[in-house]
Amino acid sequence: LMEKARELALKRNTHVIGFLLGYQVESIIQEAISYGCDKIHVVDHPDLETYLSRPYGKTLADLCIDVCPEIFLIGATHLGRDLAGVVATRLGTGLTADCTDLDIEEETGLLLMTRPTFGGNIMATIFCENRRPQMSTVRPRVMKMPKKQESREGTITRHDPDITGTPLARVVSFQPATETTEGVDITEAPVLVVAGKGACDSEAFPILQELADMLGGALACSRPVVEAGLMPYERQVGQTGKTVAPK
């Protein structure tokens, strides 16, 4: 998102601001500046050590009220999707989810937010004309990663969170996720061999896996294969699965 943010900021003749929330996040500040932030607003507090939507949402919304960003971008990860909805609701602004492209309209200066719709058959471009910030979540790995510049300098502003009235939940037990994918992350694989509906046959998978191994990649699938119980959801790509960008 940083590379795209810099592109948008250049067209609007403004700068890129980063909001950094968490606990003991000092090491991330310079990294964010190195990748393109001009200014960083940091909230470092023990109550933000574990992600919870209420305190994170209130803190981010308060930052938006103080800083008044014109555009606010969040990654469309599991937590990002959850958080963006909370922030947009608190601010009373619009939110375009799962965008795959962002641009600025020259005539109006509005953010053009493009996302798939109708099952991916149509690309819709959406405006937020009357509310600010213009908010968008963006699918991971659809934007180009910027080059890291260790010598970049930026402005750092620190804030104390005001999370009064947002009761904190407490984790009383934790059940680790069951490992069903042999440690394979298809979003990191350089090559993917993807089984579709025509391969809903368990006898086909050893052959496809052999091909994936020969190519130095991983085996993935489309939704019908998951629905048939032949592969776990963690291997699903596409509109309802993971966004991937193999070589």
N, C-alpha and C positions, 0 to 999 in steps of 0.2 A: 504493500500500500504506500510505502514511503516514496517510491519512484513515481507513482501516479500522483501522489499528493504534490510533489515538486512540480510536475508537469502542469497540474491545475493551478497551483500558486503562481507560476510564471505567467499563465494566461490572464490571471486576475491581478497581477502586479502586487502580490502580497507574499507572506511567508508561511512556512509550515510549522505548526505547533503540535507537540506531542503531549498527551495526557498519560502519566505513568502512575498507576495505583498498585499498592501491595505492601509487603513488609520486608525490610532489608533489601531494597531494590537498587541500592546505590550503584552496583556494578552495571546496571542496565542503562543508566543515564547517558554515559559517554558513548555507549554502543548506539543508542538512538540518535544522538547527535552525529555520530560518524556515518550513519546511513541516510542522513538528510534532514533531521529536525533542526530548525533555527532556534526554537524556544521549547523548553520542557517545563511542564507544570507537574510537580511531584507531590503525591500524597503517600507518605510512608508511615504506616501505623499498624500496631499489632492486631487491631480489629479487622484489618484487611489481609491478614496472612492467608486465610482460607476464602475462596470465592463464594460469596453469597449475594444473590441478586439485589436484595434490599439495600444493604450498606454501599455496595458498589454502584448501584443505580443512582442512589441519592447523591453520593459523592461526585459522580460524573456529571449529573444534572446540575449540581451546584457550581462545578467548574465551568460548565457551559454558560451559566448565567453570569458568572464573574468575567469570563474571558470573551464571550460573545463570538464564537467562531462562525464564519459564514457557511462553512461546509464541515461536516463531522463524519468521518469514515471509520468503520469498525469491521474487522475480519468476520466473515460468516462461518466461524467455527461454532461448535456446540454452545460454548459459553458466550461467544460474541452475539449469536442470534438471541439468546436469552437476555443479555444485557442491553442490547440495542432497543428492544421493545420496551423495557422498563424506562430507559432514558427518554425515548421519544414520547412516551405517555406522560412522564413528569413534565416535559417541556411543552407538551401540546403541539408537537410538530409532526410532519409526515415522515415516513420511513419506507424506503424502497429496499426490499430484501434481495439477497442473492444476486447482486449485479455482476455482470461479466465485462462491462465497459463503462467508463466515465469520461465525460468531456465537458467543455464549456461552450455554450451557444454565444457566438460573437455579438449578435444584436442585443441580447438581453443580459448577458453575463450569468444566466442561470446554469445550474449544474444539470447536464443531460445524463440521466441514470438509465442504463440499458440492461434489461434482464430477459431471460427466456420466459415465455408464457404458453399456455395451451399445450402443456407437455413438451415444451421445447420446440414446437413447430413454428412459433412466431417470436420475433424479438421485439419487445415493447420498450419504447423510450419514454421515461416518466419525468415530469417537472414537479418541483415544490415551489410554487410561485409566491405564496403569501405568508409562509412561516419560516422561521430560522431557529436553529441551523438546518440546512438541507442535509438530511441524514441518509446514509446508505450503508448496508453491509455488502461486502464484496467476497465472492467465492475465493477460497485459498488457491494459490498457484495459477491464477489467470493473469496476474500482473508480473512484469519483469522485475527481477531483483536488482536494486541499485548497487553500484560499486561502493565499497566501504572506504571512507577517507578518514584515516586516523587523526589527521591534523585539523579537521573541522572543529570550529568552536561554536558554542551556542549559549543562550541565556537560560539560567536555571532559576525557577521560582518554586518555593516550597509552601505547602498549604497544610493546615491542620483540619482533619475532617470533622464535620458536624453531623454525627449520625444519631443524634437524639431523636427519639420517636421511631427508631428503626430497630426493634428488638432483634438481637443476634440469635440465630439458631446455634445449637451445640451438637457436634457429632458425637453420638453415644456408641455407635458401632460402625465398623467398616468392613465390607465384604469385597475383596479384590475381584476384578473381572476375571472370568475364566479364560484361559489362553486357548483359543480355538484356531488360531491362524498361523501356528508355528513361528510366531514372531515376525511375520511378513507385514510390512507396511506398503500397500500398493501405491500410496501417494509418493513414495520415495524411489520406486523401481524405475530404472532407466528404460526398460522394455516391458511391455505387457502383452501377454497372449490372453485374449478375452473370449470366454465361452458364452455363446448366445443361446437363444431358444432352440436352435437346431442341434445343439450339443447337449441336450438334456438326457444324457445317457451316461451312467457311471463308468461304462467301459471306455468312453472317449477321454476321460480325464487323465489317465496315465500317459496317453500319447501327447495330449496338450501340455502336460507338465514337463514331459521330456523335451518338447519344443521350447518351452519357456526356459528350461535349464540350459539348453544349447545356445540360446540367445542371450544368456546372462540376465534374465528378467524374472518376472513373477506371473503366476496364473491368476486371472481375475474373471469376473462374470457379469452378466446382465441380470436384471431382476427376475425373469422367469426361472433361472437356474437356482437362485436363492429360494424362491417360492416353492420349488420342487424339492427343497431340502438337500440339494446336492453340494452346496457350498455355503459358508457362513456369510452373513451380511457384510462383515468387514472386508470382503473381497469384491463387493458390488460397486460398479462404476456407473456414472450417468446421472440423470436428472434426480433420481431418488437415492443415489449412492454417493460415492466419493468423487470429487473433482480431481482429475489426474492430468498430468502433462508429461508423459514419457517422451523420450527422444525419438 
